[in-house]
Amino acid sequence: MAAPPAGARPRRTVRLRLTLLYGGLFLLSGVILLATTYFLVRHAVAAQPVKSFIPAPGGAGVPPVAQEHLLQILSPRIQAAMEQQKADAMRQLLVNSAIAFALTSVLSMALGWVVAGRVLGRLRTITAAAREISATDLHRRLALDGPADELKELGDTIDGLLARLEASFQAQRQFVANASHELRTPLTRQRALGQIALSDPDMTVESLKLAHERILVTGAQQERLIEALLTLARSHAGIEVRHPVDLARLAGEVAEARRSQARRRSVEIRQSLSAAPTTGHRPLAERLVVNLVDNAIRYNAPGGWVEVTTRTENGHAVLTVTNTGPVVAPDTARDLFEPFRRLGADRTRHGDGLGLGLSIVQAIATAHDASVTATPRAEGGLTLTVTFPRSIAPAPRATSRRDQARAPTGA
């Protein structure tokens, strides 16, 4: 360890501060105890005056008058000697107490330094381990042993934080890899379409128009992908301000807006909406419902149906979207929430899907402190349930333009 620069003040470590605190408390307690003992002893000694004079042996033959006269002469001297003896005793008591107090003060400082070191030993272990852990080895854990005290709780909390960071870093790396691949695909398709059109020696206006239409379709798909990625990133950023949201009204509006899309795919939309108030970010909550309904319509079967349900359970607002469609294996249903994850040929044959719909649902639910579960139906299709936390009155705060902005409703 490098030596501190000349003239620099010594670093006041926690161990030093704890030692000074222990020593200061002992000094204060010792001063109070010494002062109390001194005044109690002084009061007890001062309350015992000389009541009589005891004549020396052999003085029985002294006449009473002579004894009285002798007592009058000796009594002040005896009283003064007694007072001097009391003062000397109190002074000696004070000196001895001060010496004992000084020795025990030094001993208390030393013991305080040792005790503080033992208490902070586990904290130094936590600090050293946390300093060595970096973004490349987040799998390491402190794994503190010992009694279940505050330091053990701190170590377990840091281990939990490391676990969440590891999962977040892993998800970020996977997301970046998938996003770069998905973004590169439409760019490659656009370049290929343009090069084919330009290299055609028999190029006509019709062929050039068709190539441009295909390029525009690919660009539109790329715009939807970028828009979805931005929504996903915004959802991961969390919600700063929460406002009252009625899930029943929101789900009803989305269901009505998607009826024409469902009819084109020969899918029926059913509704069973009960009051389900909650708090959150309305545009993001709307995007959550839109993605659930669009996903249920897209991955359905001709003649199938989509049922949208809202209700309140134990103060929690619950949204459920159930659809018919291809059978999904129970052990792979949770993978549907991974970015760009498409399961099975039946789910990948739909070219209008980006593989981000349920990932955005998961991110928005997490931003609202809500939980999402996917339950495959034995007959085919899924039941997706979003449970929002209990409604909390939002704090009074001016709504910013960012919070008022409506999120796009494309899936």
N, C-alpha and C positions, 0 to 999 in steps of 0.2 A: 504494500500500500504506500502511495506517495506521501511524503511528509508534508504537512500544511505549510504554506508560505510564511516567511518571517513576518511577525507582527500580526498574524491572523488570530482571531479569537478561537479558542478550542471549541470543537463541535459539541453542542449540548445533546448528547444522546438520550434516548428514553431511559436507559439504565441509570445514567447519572441523575436525571430528573427524578426517577423513582427513588434513588438512594437519598437525594436531598429531601424528598417528600417524607420518606420514612424517618430520616434524622430530624427533620423539622417538627414532625408530630411528636417524636419522642422527647425532644427538647422542650416543647411546649408543655407536654404532660409532666415532665420532670420538674420544671419550674413551678407549675401549679402544685404538685405534690410536695415539693420542698417548702414552698411558702406556707402551705396549709399545715404541715407538720411543725414548722418553726413557730408559728403563731399559737398552735394548740399547746405545745410544750411550754412556751413562754407564759401563756395564760395559766396553765396548771401550776407552774412554779411560783408565779407571782401571787397566787391565791393562798399560799401557805406562810403567813407571817409568824414571827416568834411570839408565842403566847405567854411564856413564863421563863423565869430564870431558874436553872437547876443548880443549887449550891454544890460545891465540891465536897467529896467525902471528908468526914472529920469536922465539918463545920456545923455540926448540930448544936454546939455550945454557944454559937454566936447569937447574941440577943436579937429579937425580931426587929428592933429599931435599927440595929447595925445592918441587918440583912436588907431592910428596905432602902437604907441609905446606899449600900453597896450596889443594889439592883439599879437604882436611879443613875449611878455613875457608869456601870458597865453596859446597860441596855442599849444606848445609842451606838456604842462601839461594836457590840455584838450584832446589832441590826445592820450596821454599815458593812461589817465583815460578811454577813449573810448575803447582802445584796451584791457585794463584789464577787462572792462565790457563785451566785446565780448568773451574773453577767459573764463570768469566765466560762461557766458551763455552757451557756447559750452560744457564746462565741466559738467555743470548741465544737459544739454541735453543728454550727453553721459551717465552719471550716471543713470538718470531716464530711458533711453532706455535700459540700461543693466538690471536694476531691473525688468522692464516690460518684457524683453526678458527671464529672468530667470523664472519668474512666469508662463509665457505662455509656456515655455519649459516643466516645470513640468506638467502643465495642458495637453499639447499635448501628453506627455508620458502616462498619465492616460487615456486620450481618446483613444490613440492608443492601449492600453491594452484592453480596453472595446470593441473597434471595432474589433480587431483581434479575441477576444473571440467569438463575435457574428458571424463573418465570418466563424470561424473554428468550430462552434457548430454543424453544419450539418456534417462536416467531422468527428467529434468525434462520432456522431451517426452512421455513416457508419462504422467506425473502430470497435465500440462495437458490432454492428450487425454481421459484417464479422467475428469477433473473436468467436462469439457464434455459428456460423454455422459450422457444421462438415459434414463428409461424410454420416452420418445417417439422417440428416435433410436438405438435399439440396433443399427441396421443399420450404423452407423459402425464402422470398424476402425482400429487403430493402424498396421498395415502397415509395421513398421519395416524399414529396409534396413540394409546394412552386414554386417560379419562375423558368422558364426554363433557368437556368444559367449553368456554368461549373460544379458546384457540383451536380446539378440535372442530368446532362449528365453523370457524373461519376457514380452516383447511378444506373442509367438505364443501363449503360454498365456493371456494376457488376451484376445486375439482369440478363442480357442476358448471362453473363458468367456462372452464377449459373444454369440457365436453360440448357445450353449446357452440363455442368458438370453432372447435374442430368440425362439428357438423355444418356450421355456416361456411367455413372455408371450403370444405369438401363440396357442398352444394354450389358455392360460387364458381369453383373451378370447373365443375361439371356443366354448370349453366353456360359459362363463357365458351367452353368447347362446343357445346351443342348450338349455342346462338351463332357462333362464327360459321359453323357448317351450314346452318339454315339460312343465314344471310348470304352466304356465298352461292348457294344454289340458284336463287332467282337472278342474281347478277350474271352467273355463267349462262343461264338460259337466255337472258336478254342479249348477251354478246353473241351467242351462237345464232340466234334468230337474225340479228343484224348482219352478221358475216355471211350467212347463207343467202340472205336476200341480196346483198351487194355482189356476191360472187356468181349469181345466176346470170349467164349470158343472155338468156331469153326472158329477162325480167320485164314484167308488164306492170301497168298501173294497178291491176287487180292483185297480182302477187305481192307487190310492194305494200298495198293497202292491207292485205291479209297479214303480212309480216309485222306491220306496225300495230295492228289490232292485237296480235299475240304478245308483242312487247308491252303494250299497255296493260293487258291482263296480268302479265308477270310483274309489272311495276305496281299494279294495284295490290297484288298478293304481297309484295315486299312492303308496301305502305302499311298493310294490315299487320304484318309481322312486327315492324318497327313500333307501331302503335301499341301492340300487345306487350312488347318488351318494355316500353315506357310505363305502361300501366302496371306491369309486374314489378318494376323497380320502384314505382311510387308506392305501391302497396307495402313493399318491404320496408319503406322509410317510416311507416307508422302514421298515426293520426294525431294531429296536434289539438284539434278542436272537435268536440262531439256535439251533435244536435239531435233532437228527437226525430226518429224515423219510424214510420208505420209500415211494417213488412207486408201487411195484408194489402194495403193500397198500392205499394210498390210492385208486389207480385201480380196484382190484378192488371196494372197498367202494362207490365211487360208481357203478360199472357195475351192481352188483347192486341198488342202490337205485333205479336208473332203468329197470329192465327192464319194470316195469308201465307206466310212461309210454311206453316204446318200443312195447310191444305195442298200446296204444291207437291208435298211429299206424301200426301194421303195419310196424314197423321192427325188425330183428334186431340185437342187440348181440353183438359178437364180442370175445374177449379173447385177448391173447398177452402175458402178463406175465412178465418176468424181473426179477431183483433190480436195483434202481435207487436206491441210497441217496444222499441228499444232506442238506443242512442248510438250515434256513429256518424260516418261521413256518407251523406246520401248518394252522391254520384258513384262512389266506390261500391256502396251496397247495391245500387242499381246494376252496376256492372257485374256483380256477383250473381244476381238473379238472372240477368241476360245470358251470361255464360252457361249457367245451369240449364236454362230452358233451351238455348240453342244447341247445347251438347246433347240434350235429351231428344231433340227433333232430328239432329243430324245423324246420330247413331241409333236409328230406329228402323222399323220394318214397315213396308207399305201395309196400311190398314191397322197400324198400331196406335198407341195413345200415349199422351204425356199428362200426368196429374200433378198439379201444383197445389200444395197445402200449406197453410200458415196456422199457428195456434200458439197458445201460451201454456207452459208447463212449469209450475213452481216459480213463477216470476220470470222465467226465461222465454224469450221469443224464439220460436222454432220454425224453420222453413224446410219443407220436404219437397223434392222433385223426383217423381217416379216415372219410369218409362219402360216400354217394351223394347225388344231388340235382340241382338245376338247374345248368346250365353257368355258370361264372363266368369272365369275361374276365381273362386274365393281367395286363393293365395296370391293372385296377381292384381286384385282390385286396388290395393294401396299404391301400386306403381302408376296408376292413372294420374296421380297428382304430381308426378315428376315432369319437369319441363321437357317438351318434345318427345314424350313417351307415348307411343301408340301401340296398342296390344292387338295382335292377331290380324289376319288378313281382312276380316270383316270390318275392322275398325280403320284399317289403313286404305281401304279402297275409296274412301270419301276424300276426294282431292281438295275440298274447300276447307278442311281442318288444318290448323297450324300446330296442334299438339300443345298449346299453351292455355286452353280454356280452363281446365281444372287446376292447373298450376296457379293461374290468376285467382281462381276461387279460393284456393288454399291460402295464398298470400293475403288476400283481402280479409278472409276470416281471421287469420292470425293478427292482422292489424286491428281488428275489432275485438280481440280476445275471445273469439268464438271458436268452436270446434266443428270439424267436418268429418263425417263418416260416410263410407261408400259400402253398401250392402248389395251384393248380386242377388237377383231374383232367380229362383229355380226355373221359371218359365222363360227366362231371358230378360236382359235389361238390367237396370240398376235402380237402387233407391238411395239418393243422396240427401243427407240430413245435415243442416247447419243449425247449431244451437248457439244463440247469442247470450251474452251475460245479462244479469239483471239490469234493468233500466236504471241509470244514474242521472240525476238532474245535472245538466251541463253548467259549468261555471259561466257567469255573465261576462261576455267578451265580444268585442266587435268582430263581425265576420269579415274576413279578408276576401279579396277577389279570388285568391287561389282556392279557398274553401267553397266559394260560390260557383266556381267553374264546373260545368257538367262534363263528366267523363264520357268519351265516345261509347256508343252502345253496340259496336260491331264485335262479334265474337272472334 
